């Protein structure tokens, strides 16, 4: 595939329309249109943008018990999660086509192949023809996320060959899994998308490390969200009294293949971060370090990745 060496990307730092997938899709479409009008060819959204990363919500769960109110919160979360493909992905795909851009967006996805009661934290990939190219399901939810999300498997670890480089994603703390990163490097990833819910300073260090280690461009995207964005009627709302108004401060950024920050982290606001990338910089960076090429030692180390779909097993429940 012929490559376009220089192109613009957009990282969208915005808050979800929490627990409202219809409004969430409308906001997504509007932001794609805005970024597309600036000629962005790759447009990236945060983790769990539709319908929400439910920061601060307990779902009425403590060790040994769950509350009826918490179950209702989960049902609302489930009701506003999406299927892929489905009507929501068709609307997003249409917007991607109109923008003539690749779109990567974090969603909460309903399982339609199994029990239908399991949700996954998923990154969806759309092409400029409006097609849903594929998905990546988060392999390991972190901490309390395991209460509400199932585990993905190796069947959704795609890296797509595009005119703007090889595009793929790992979600949030998957990027602390060395072998998951190694799998992406082995696939030749060049545009490495990192949707996240982590706004700490240590995350920026991770972004820079992955960019330098993988000799790739890293697009890290987080939400900016506040307590007032949450619906009053959710049961966990009463638990928010002691929480700060700013629930997630953002911190989205873009790093280059030597680990340098092309766009510094943005905090405290919704914003769209733009940058022009040049694929020739990847080749230049690999002069002295190519993680899956001349700097690898396949005679010493081998990586085995099981990319088969694991149906009806404990791993996807």
C-alpha positions in Angstrom: 0.0 0.0 0.0 1.4 3.4 -1.0 2.0 5.6 2.0 1.3 9.2 2.6 4.4 10.3 4.5 3.0 13.5 6.1 -0.5 13.8 7.5 -2.5 15.4 10.3 -3.9 13.6 13.3 -6.4 14.6 15.9 -6.7 13.5 19.6 -10.1 14.4 21.0 -10.1 15.1 24.8 -13.7 15.3 25.8 -16.2 14.1 28.4 -18.8 11.4 27.7 -22.5 12.0 27.6 -22.7 9.7 30.6 -25.1 6.8 30.4 -26.7 8.2 27.2 -25.6 6.5 24.1 -27.8 8.5 21.8 -26.3 11.8 22.9 -22.9 10.2 23.0 -23.1 9.3 19.3 -24.3 12.8 18.4 -21.3 14.3 20.3 -19.0 11.8 18.6 -20.3 12.7 15.2 -19.9 16.4 15.9 -16.3 16.1 17.0 -15.4 13.9 14.0 -16.9 16.6 11.8 -14.8 19.3 13.6 -11.6 17.3 13.3 -12.3 16.3 9.7 -12.8 20.0 8.8 -9.2 20.5 9.9 -8.1 17.7 7.5 -7.2 15.2 10.3 -6.7 11.8 8.7 -6.6 9.8 12.0 -9.1 10.9 14.7 -8.8 9.3 18.2 -11.3 9.2 21.1 -10.7 8.2 24.8 -11.4 4.9 26.5 -15.1 4.1 27.1 -16.2 7.3 25.4 -19.7 5.8 24.8 -21.5 5.5 27.1 -18.9 6.3 29.9 -15.9 5.4 31.9 -17.9 5.2 35.2 -15.3 6.8 37.4 -16.4 7.0 41.1 -19.3 4.6 40.7 -19.5 1.5 43.0 -22.5 -0.2 41.4 -23.5 -1.0 45.0 -20.8 -3.6 45.4 -18.7 -4.6 48.4 -17.0 -7.9 49.0 -19.8 -10.4 49.7 -22.8 -8.3 48.5 -24.4 -6.2 45.8 -27.2 -3.8 46.3 -30.5 -3.6 44.3 -29.7 0.0 43.4 -26.3 -1.0 42.1 -27.8 -3.6 39.9 -30.1 -0.9 38.4 -27.0 1.2 37.7 -25.4 -1.7 35.9 -28.6 -2.3 33.9 -28.6 1.4 32.9 -24.9 1.0 31.9 -25.8 -2.1 29.9 -28.8 -0.4 28.2 -26.6 2.4 27.0 -23.7 0.2 25.8 -23.5 -0.6 22.1 -23.2 -3.6 19.8 -20.6 -3.7 17.1 -21.8 -3.6 14.4 -25.0 -1.9 15.2 -26.9 1.4 14.6 -24.4 3.4 16.6 -21.4 2.1 14.7 -23.2 2.9 11.4 -23.7 6.5 12.5 -20.0 6.8 13.5 -18.9 5.1 10.3 -20.9 7.6 8.2 -19.2 10.5 10.0 -15.8 8.9 9.4 -16.6 8.6 5.7 -17.7 12.2 5.5 -14.5 13.3 7.2 -12.4 10.9 5.0 -10.6 9.8 8.1 -9.7 6.8 10.1 -11.4 6.9 13.5 -10.5 5.0 16.7 -13.0 5.3 19.6 -13.4 3.6 23.0 -16.8 2.1 23.6 -18.4 -0.3 26.0 -19.6 -3.2 23.9 -22.3 -5.7 24.6 -21.5 -9.3 24.0 -23.9 -10.6 21.3 -22.4 -14.0 20.7 -22.6 -15.5 24.1 -24.8 -14.8 27.1 -25.4 -11.1 26.1 -24.9 -10.1 29.8 -21.1 -9.4 29.5 -19.7 -6.0 28.6 -16.3 -5.3 27.1 -14.1 -2.2 27.1 -13.4 -2.0 23.4 -11.6 0.1 20.9 -13.4 0.3 17.5 -11.6 1.1 14.2 -13.3 2.8 11.3 -12.0 3.4 7.8 -12.5 6.4 5.6 -15.0 4.5 3.5 -17.2 4.3 6.6 -16.6 0.7 7.3 -16.1 -0.9 10.7 -12.6 -2.3 10.2 -12.4 -4.2 13.5 -12.1 -4.0 17.2 -9.8 -4.6 20.1 -11.3 -5.8 23.4 -9.3 -4.9 26.6 -7.5 -8.0 27.7 -7.4 -7.2 31.4 -9.7 -4.8 33.1 -7.9 -3.0 36.0 -9.0 -3.2 39.6 -12.7 -2.5 40.1 -13.2 -2.5 36.3 -13.2 -6.3 36.6 -16.6 -6.0 38.3 -18.3 -4.6 35.2 -16.2 -5.7 32.2 -15.2 -9.1 30.8 -11.8 -10.0 29.5 -10.9 -9.9 25.8 -8.8 -12.5 24.1 -6.1 -12.7 21.5 -8.6 -12.7 18.6 -8.9 -8.9 18.8 -5.3 -7.7 18.5 -5.4 -6.1 15.1 -2.9 -3.7 13.5 -4.3 -2.3 10.2 -2.2 -1.3 7.2 -3.4 2.2 6.2 -2.0 4.9 3.9 -0.9 6.6 7.0 1.1 3.8 8.5 0.2 0.6 10.5 -2.5 1.5 13.0 -3.4 -0.3 16.2 -4.3 0.2 19.9 -3.9 -1.1 23.4 -6.2 0.3 26.1 -5.0 2.1 29.3 -3.0 -0.3 31.6 -2.7 -3.0 28.9 0.2 -0.8 28.0 1.9 -1.9 31.2 1.8 -5.5 29.9 5.3 -5.9 28.3 4.2 -8.9 26.2 1.1 -7.1 24.9 3.3 -4.3 23.7 5.7 -6.8 22.2 2.8 -8.2 20.2 2.0 -4.8 18.8 5.7 -4.2 17.9 5.9 -7.6 16.1 2.9 -6.5 14.0 4.9 -3.5 12.9 2.7 -0.9 14.5 3.6 2.7 13.5 0.6 4.7 14.8 0.1 3.4 18.3 -3.2 4.6 19.9 -3.5 4.6 23.7 -7.0 5.4 24.8 -6.9 5.7 28.6 -8.6 6.8 31.8 -5.3 7.6 33.6 -4.6 11.3 34.1 -1.5 10.9 36.3 1.9 12.3 35.5 3.3 8.7 35.4 1.0 8.1 32.4 2.9 10.7 30.3 6.1 8.9 31.2 4.5 5.7 29.9 3.5 7.3 26.6 7.0 8.6 26.0 8.5 5.2 26.9 6.2 3.3 24.5 7.0 5.7 21.7 10.8 5.3 22.3 10.6 1.6 22.8 8.4 0.9 19.8 9.9 3.6 17.6 6.4 4.7 16.7 4.0 7.7 17.1 1.8 7.4 20.2 -1.6 9.1 20.4 -2.7 9.1 24.0 -6.3 10.2 24.6 -8.1 10.7 27.9 -11.4 12.3 28.9 -11.9 15.6 30.6 -14.9 15.0 32.9 -16.6 16.6 35.8 -19.0 15.5 38.5 -21.8 17.6 37.1 -21.7 15.5 33.9 -23.2 12.5 35.8 -27.0 12.0 35.9 -28.6 12.7 39.2 -30.7 9.6 39.1 -27.8 7.0 39.3 -27.6 5.4 42.6 -23.9 6.1 43.0 -24.5 9.8 42.7 -25.0 10.0 46.5 -21.4 8.7 46.9 -20.0 11.6 45.0 -20.3 14.1 47.8 -16.7 13.9 48.9 -15.3 13.7 45.4 -13.8 16.8 43.6 -15.8 18.4 40.8 -13.0 17.6 38.3 -13.2 13.8 38.0 -10.7 13.4 35.2 -8.3 16.2 34.3 -7.3 15.0 30.9 -3.7 14.8 30.0 -4.0 13.7 26.4 -0.8 14.1 24.4 1.1 13.0 21.3 4.7 11.5 21.3 7.2 10.9 18.5 9.3 7.9 17.8 12.3 9.1 19.8 10.1 9.5 22.8 9.7 13.2 22.5 6.4 15.0 23.1 5.1 16.5 19.9 2.0 17.9 21.8 2.4 18.4 25.5 -0.4 17.0 27.8 -3.5 19.2 28.0 -5.2 19.5 31.4 -8.4 21.0 32.8 -10.5 21.4 29.6 -12.0 19.7 26.6 -9.8 20.2 23.6 -8.7 18.7 20.3 -5.0 18.2 19.9 -3.6 18.3 16.4 -0.2 17.3 15.0 1.4 16.7 11.7 3.2 13.4 11.6 6.0 12.3 9.2 6.5 8.6 8.7 10.1 9.2 7.6 10.8 10.0 11.3 10.1 6.4 12.2 12.8 5.1 9.7 15.2 7.7 11.1 14.5 6.6 14.6 15.1 3.0 13.8 18.7 3.7 12.6 20.0 2.7 16.1 17.0 0.8 17.6 14.4 -1.4 15.9 12.6 -3.4 18.6 11.4 -6.1 16.3 14.2 -5.9 13.8 18.0 -5.5 14.2 17.6 -4.9 18.0 15.7 -8.1 18.6 17.3 -11.5 19.5 14.9 -14.2 18.2 17.6 -16.7 18.9 17.2 -16.0 22.6 13.6 -14.7 22.9 10.4 -15.9 21.2 6.9 -14.5 21.7 3.8 -16.8 21.2 0.5 -15.1 20.8 -2.8 -17.1 20.8 -5.0 -15.2 18.4 -7.8 -17.8 18.4 -11.2 -16.7 19.7 -11.9 -18.2 23.1 -15.6 -18.9 23.2 -17.5 -20.4 26.1 -14.5 -20.4 28.4 -13.7 -18.6 31.6 -11.5 -16.2 29.8 -14.3 -14.2 28.1 -16.7 -14.2 31.0 
